[in-house]
Amino acid sequence: MWLLYQFPLCPFSRKIRLLMSEKNIPYELRREDPWAATDLFFNLNPAGRTPVVVNEQKSLVLADSRAIAEYFEETVDHAPMINGTAAQRAEIRRLVALFDENFYADVTAPLLSERMKKRLVLRQPPDSRVLREAMKLAHGHLDYLDWLIDNRPWVAGSTMSMADLAAAAQISVADYLGGIDWAGHEQSRGWYAVFKSRPSFRPLLAERMDVIKPPPHYALLDG
């Protein structure tokens, strides 16, 4: 059995939870708050970031969401998420990087800082200017996602892939924090509604932070 050290609003943790569920890999969750990481966790991952997966039977510790994803892709045949031709695999990895790096830096990270860290840790009000800029940048990312969905069934091609998992993980956290305005993004909204209906996604929709509540549409399958 795998232990998955994660934080509920960490998009990279969510990506690995989705992947393990899609691949039918059993796991147990261990919560690790980013502002109060334990010595045990730093021993597992000196970077101090979630997710980390541990398999004591295999004496194996894996850190970094992309490294974890590649490991499971190479060791679990069920539900491949980085497949196809070399060019197709390159496209999947390009889009994973786009959401893991650009979307996170532009949208998810500022929202987490302003609407989670400031409230729970710093006890400060959010900066409305930062929030407006994050939501503006979210529109640009969704415009590109609209274009992708207009030209292919899934984000990276004809089948669901790690690109879809990475995009859905980032968007779900931003949506939880009220940073997504779906107006004018029907293609992205339709794709996301399909993704929200998958069994792998439902546990994420059911989770709630103790203090921070999502907008009413967050858990609606057509919201």
Phi, psi and omega per residue, in radians:
M1 nan 2.352 3.099
W2 -1.528 2.488 2.945
L3 -1.818 2.240 -3.133
L4 -1.957 1.881 3.053
Y5 -1.412 2.137 -2.983
Q6 -2.685 2.947 3.014
F7 -2.204 2.355 -3.002
P8 -0.951 -0.607 -3.131
L9 -1.811 0.345 2.988
C10 -1.494 2.013 -3.095
P11 -1.126 -0.498 -3.138
F12 -1.293 -0.602 2.998
S13 -1.111 -0.749 3.141
R14 -1.088 -0.690 3.124
K15 -1.036 -0.768 -3.125
I16 -1.251 -0.633 3.057
R17 -1.056 -0.759 3.106
L18 -1.086 -0.787 -3.120
L19 -1.084 -0.825 -3.112
M20 -1.130 -0.643 3.100
S21 -1.192 -0.761 3.120
E22 -1.084 -0.586 -3.126
K23 -1.568 0.044 -3.135
N24 1.019 0.728 3.087
I25 -1.666 2.007 -3.131
P26 -1.141 2.493 3.103
Y27 -2.734 2.756 3.009
E28 -2.017 2.543 -3.116
L29 -1.609 2.453 2.962
R30 -2.222 2.069 -3.104
R31 -1.377 2.370 3.088
E32 -2.344 1.862 -3.141
D33 -1.258 2.316 -3.055
P34 -1.136 -0.432 -3.121
W35 -1.601 -0.020 -3.109
A36 -2.519 0.776 -3.127
A37 -1.114 2.435 -3.076
T38 -1.496 2.877 3.053
D39 -1.061 -0.657 3.104
L40 -1.013 -0.754 -3.111
F41 -1.180 -0.710 3.104
F42 -1.129 -0.495 3.048
N43 -1.209 -0.560 3.101
L44 -1.317 -0.720 -3.125
N45 -2.475 1.741 -3.114
P46 -1.013 -0.351 3.067
A47 -1.224 -0.334 3.098
G48 1.268 0.381 -3.083
R49 -2.039 2.506 2.991
T50 -1.505 2.704 0.053
P51 -1.581 2.802 2.947
V52 -2.358 2.375 3.062
V53 -2.020 2.454 -3.074
V54 -2.282 2.319 3.012
N55 -2.186 1.789 -3.069
E56 -1.157 -0.596 3.141
Q57 -1.103 -0.571 3.133
K58 -1.685 0.009 -3.070
S59 0.893 0.823 -3.010
L60 -2.175 2.289 3.036
V61 -2.207 2.198 -3.140
L62 -2.162 2.340 3.117
A63 -2.250 2.797 -3.099
D64 1.417 2.135 -3.000
S65 -1.089 -0.625 -3.133
R66 -1.270 -0.654 3.075
A67 -1.137 -0.714 3.111
I68 -1.099 -0.790 -3.139
A69 -1.064 -0.761 3.135
E70 -1.111 -0.677 3.112
Y71 -1.049 -0.854 -3.112
F72 -1.191 -0.567 3.062
E73 -1.089 -0.661 -3.085
E74 -1.426 -0.330 -3.026
T75 -2.002 -0.226 -3.118
V76 -2.158 2.023 -3.076
D77 -1.287 -0.496 -3.038
H78 -1.139 2.419 3.034
A79 0.879 1.116 3.120
P80 -1.070 2.429 -3.089
M81 -2.056 -0.114 3.028
I82 -2.304 1.485 -2.999
N83 -2.395 -3.079 -3.115
G84 1.683 -2.813 3.131
T85 -1.229 2.964 3.100
A86 -1.025 -0.691 3.113
A87 -1.142 -0.698 3.125
Q88 -1.157 -0.719 3.113
R89 -1.125 -0.649 3.091
A90 -1.119 -0.680 3.114
E91 -1.136 -0.723 3.098
I92 -1.049 -0.829 -3.114
R93 -1.151 -0.617 3.094
R94 -1.055 -0.785 -3.086
L95 -1.294 -0.587 3.017
V96 -1.030 -0.798 3.126
A97 -1.100 -0.672 3.134
L98 -1.026 -0.808 -3.116
F99 -1.361 -0.705 3.131
D100 -1.121 -0.609 -3.038
E101 -1.802 -1.055 -3.031
N102 -1.254 -0.896 -3.141
F103 -1.078 -0.735 -3.140
Y104 -1.069 -0.848 -3.100
A105 -1.159 -0.671 -3.070
D106 -1.382 -0.643 -2.928
V107 -2.129 -1.074 -2.980
T108 -1.138 -0.844 -3.097
A109 -1.066 -0.817 3.095
P110 -1.064 -0.680 3.125
L111 -1.140 -0.740 3.112
L112 -1.090 -0.706 -3.133
S113 -1.166 -0.809 -3.045
E114 -1.364 -0.681 -3.010
R115 -1.801 -0.187 3.074
M116 -2.023 -1.075 -3.042
K117 -1.080 -0.782 -3.129
K118 -1.105 -0.606 -3.103
R119 -1.374 -0.799 -3.011
L120 -1.509 -0.548 -3.016
V121 -1.900 -0.913 -3.031
L122 -1.525 -0.285 -3.114
R123 0.986 0.810 -3.141
Q124 -2.160 2.706 3.053
P125 -1.311 2.670 3.113
P126 -1.241 2.727 3.080
D127 -1.555 1.944 -3.065
S128 -1.102 -0.540 3.121
R129 -1.123 -0.757 3.121
V130 -1.127 -0.718 3.135
L131 -1.105 -0.760 3.132
R132 -1.092 -0.714 -3.141
E133 -1.161 -0.703 3.111
A134 -1.095 -0.744 -3.140
M135 -1.201 -0.613 3.066
K136 -1.097 -0.789 3.121
L137 -1.164 -0.570 3.089
A138 -1.045 -0.677 3.105
H139 -1.041 -0.739 3.127
G140 -1.091 -0.738 3.106
H141 -1.142 -0.702 3.127
L142 -1.204 -0.558 3.037
D143 -1.014 -0.768 3.139
Y144 -1.188 -0.699 3.090
L145 -1.104 -0.683 3.053
D146 -0.965 -0.804 -3.124
W147 -1.099 -0.743 3.116
L148 -1.050 -0.817 -3.097
I149 -1.211 -0.481 3.054
D150 -1.171 -0.459 -2.995
N151 -1.935 -0.024 -3.139
R152 -2.777 2.665 -3.103
P153 -1.111 -0.674 3.120
W154 -2.135 3.087 -2.979
V155 -1.017 -0.756 -3.054
A156 -1.859 -0.029 -3.106
G157 2.835 -2.544 -2.998
S158 -1.432 -0.269 -3.133
T159 -2.271 2.784 3.073
M160 -1.115 2.490 -3.062
S161 -2.545 -3.109 3.069
M162 -1.019 -0.466 3.113
A163 -1.103 -0.701 3.097
D164 -1.152 -0.736 -3.139
L165 -1.118 -0.746 3.135
A166 -1.129 -0.758 3.139
A167 -1.131 -0.808 -3.107
A168 -1.135 -0.635 3.134
A169 -1.118 -0.814 3.132
Q170 -1.151 -0.813 -3.093
I171 -1.118 -0.660 -3.109
S172 -1.114 -0.680 3.102
V173 -1.196 -0.789 3.102
A174 -1.058 -0.688 3.132
D175 -1.165 -0.731 3.102
Y176 -0.995 -0.668 -3.083
L177 -1.537 0.163 3.061
G178 1.307 0.414 -3.070
G179 -1.750 0.115 -3.117
I180 -2.014 2.160 3.004
D181 -1.880 1.931 -3.040
W182 -1.403 -0.090 -3.109
A183 -1.035 2.233 3.137
G184 1.439 0.108 -3.115
H185 -2.202 0.979 -3.074
E186 -1.139 -0.616 3.125
Q187 -1.110 -0.863 3.129
S188 -1.118 -0.715 -3.134
R189 -1.117 -0.701 3.106
G190 -1.140 -0.763 3.087
W191 -1.059 -0.778 -3.100
Y192 -1.170 -0.632 3.105
A193 -1.103 -0.709 3.076
V194 -1.085 -0.757 -3.110
F195 -1.144 -0.700 -3.136
K196 -1.089 -0.433 -3.114
S197 -1.429 -0.142 -3.126
R198 -1.264 2.488 3.125
P199 -0.961 -0.579 -3.125
S200 -1.137 -0.440 -3.045
F201 -1.597 -0.415 -3.005
R202 -1.061 -0.683 3.094
P203 -1.058 -0.586 3.105
L204 -1.141 -0.723 -3.123
L205 -1.159 -0.462 -3.094
A206 -1.449 -0.310 -3.085
E207 -1.329 2.538 3.073
R208 -2.371 2.464 2.968
M209 -1.295 2.723 -3.068
D210 -1.091 -0.696 -3.035
V211 -1.928 -0.691 -3.041
I212 -1.538 2.093 -3.119
K213 -1.869 2.526 3.120
P214 -1.401 2.900 3.051
P215 -1.169 2.790 -3.043
P216 -0.991 -0.562 -3.056
H217 -1.361 -0.194 -2.943
Y218 -0.938 -0.825 -3.054
A219 -1.611 -0.048 3.129
L220 -1.281 2.302 -3.079
L221 -1.168 -0.408 3.090
D222 -1.913 0.281 -3.089
G223 -1.588 nan nan
